[in-house]
Amino acid sequence: MNIHIARGSGAASTTLAAFDAALNDTGIANFNLLRLSSVIPPDTTLVVHEDKVPHIDGEWGDRLYVVMAEYRSETFGEEAWAGIGWVVDSETGKGLFVEHEGTSKHYVEESISKSLTDLMKTRGVDFGEINMIVNGATCQGEPVCSMVVAVYQSESW
């Protein structure tokens, strides 16, 4: 299985509309999202995109399984940061995701590192290097939303 990791941001007249604009910016706006906990199945390949997911099989309104980090702000000058981090066992392909949000890049990156370290310790495993993608936006008047998504697969109804 391939899991696609993408990031996006949006600004609009409300925080909900900014969230929708960020969904559109990542390429997943026309799906019904089902949020997953953060376990990466064995034999998985992670495909990291610099921006939106290029194409997702599926139709308007289909279910889309995702791990998502998203943060919204409507306070002028405030930053909105979101990030997903992961570790993957090089032999089996299984691993873990974590998602964090906040008002600074440093906070999100530090939280991702700490959480993944703790999750591996809890499970008694060492999957090696911690990887992450973070994304930020600054509220300049209109509400903003920043997000990072890990897209598993779509499924029709």
Order of alpha helices (4+ residues) and beta strands (2+ residues): beta-alpha-beta-beta-beta-beta-beta-beta-alpha-beta-beta
